[in-house]
Amino acid sequence: MLSQAYLEYRCPRCGYINAIARETVLDMYKEQSDACQHCQQKLEIIAANGINDQINLIVSEQGDGAK
């Protein structure tokens, strides 16, 4: 059985390091929602192509009026 690969990102509110499964961010440039495991802040995560085939995660706090 293959182990699942995770990407790490830091919560912009509290600085906690969260992880998201690599398979969930393969749809590049599409906004996804998640919550910080520490402070429960709703987050928007966008995966983007990085240098040398790496994946960059753009993470921001989700506002109250967001979807």
C-alpha positions, 0 to 999 in steps of 0.5 A: 500500500502506498502512503499518501503524500501531504503538502504543508502550509502555515495558517496566516492567522496563528502560524500553525503548520497544517497539511493537505493531501497532495491529491486534493490540490491537483486541480491547479488554480482552483480555490479550495476551502479548509480550516486550520487544525489549531485555530479553526480559521476558515482558509482559502487554498489555491495550488499553483505551479512552482519552480522545478515542478513543485507546487506552491500553496497560496493560503489566505483567511476566508472572509465571512462573505465568502462561499 
